């Protein structure tokens, strides 16, 4: 593919969510030239879809008895043995300062009656420490504030531009990227540093809380560039996404678990509570526990209903529901449900990728000059299951950390010529891919099903002869799906949000480690090693290389 246009910068950021925009703003403060490349619009990153909030223990402003150490303990518990302790401590410790900078950039959070910041509680949290905005529209407020700041700083943004490939120099370092404009015109963006902040891969599944842009681009781009990934098998399913019928497909409205933090309860079609006796935190158990419990209850088909359960929020009262949860309330009304009078039909759906591109605590990957931050990255914070509302915090902290280390690098204004871009890769049919992943790699996976899914994705496919956004997204989905399936097949235990029906128990003796994978010579993701859970940042950086 021959580039028809060219641009250059010290840093090119791929993605317009919280991680990418926080990095761009920090890099601008350090005097770097930045270009943001996003396949959507500036204000339409994955961040906008986050409802719950930002989990942070603020000095002098936390709930009685709360602390960063208690937040860290909750995070490690939710992560089911695979969190990297020093990563948890470092990222959470940087949280208050990151939130303070976000507020200085214009983000407005909800206030309590006494004028302090209001705090909610979500699954897995032992305290009220989740800051929220607009009731249940925190992501939208974070995205607005960061996007407005980017506009004020006049940071160049290439909207409706898909990143097709990370380009490498002859020495194997990142040298820029190949992008497709909305018109299909290919172009070259030269930069000695490339930061992937592309979000997750929810579109691997038939129903997801993720927007349509979440097609696994960053993971696929990094693997294709030679970077290592880890914990790829851990795909978190949110327990409560609005159920609109068995034929529903694509993006479904999220029903935030902050509702359960305010007293809503999960019940089946007979009215029986689902989480009673399942976990000490009951309806506020970690997401993997709640999603698995709902899946088990649906399999029993109580009251003849086997594809959804209900979230009863009627006890909150009409005024509180409308004030605190306006997004959920509006989505329910649009679906013909009055949540003030009737329980909300919900079901688990693909929500968050806990693993991703392996990085150290400064966003560095195993490819020199290539960085990753946000959901696309695996820092060690989330382990086998993300604690609710830790994602926005990680995105802000790691975006800024990556930008700071990039700014400290020696400047390279003149880059060697990057190696030419390759042809668009082969891809499976996206609809068939989603069917296979939903059937065999969602909540409950077995050896035979995983093998069937891998075989289905390995059948002869048609290679695109013309570069297009749809063609590249199909290729990204295919590569990401193969990575998830390969890692899930390798891990013969159940841990966090990875549930093996043929290996239902957790095996700490053998599997308390993270699987590392790379792209093999044949272009297929392969598990190449493992990392122990307790790993220093320096050792993590070496392991990625």
Beta strands, then each sheet from edge to edge (+ up, - down):
strand 1: 5-8
strand 2: 11-14
strand 3: 34-37
strand 4: 54-55
strand 5: 119-120
strand 6: 130-131
strand 7: 156-158
strand 8: 162-168
strand 9: 174-180
strand 10: 186-190
strand 11: 194-196
strand 12: 207-208
strand 13: 229-230
strand 14: 235-242
strand 15: 250-251
strand 16: 265-267
strand 17: 309-312
strand 18: 344-353
strand 19: 356-358
strand 20: 370-372
strand 21: 377-378
strand 22: 513-519
strand 23: 525-532
sheet 1: 1+ 10+ 9- 8+
sheet 2: 7+ 3+ 2+ 11+ 20+
sheet 3: 4+ 6- 5+
sheet 4: 12+ 15+
sheet 5: 21+ 19+ 13- 22+ 23-
sheet 6: 14+ 18- 17+ 16-
end
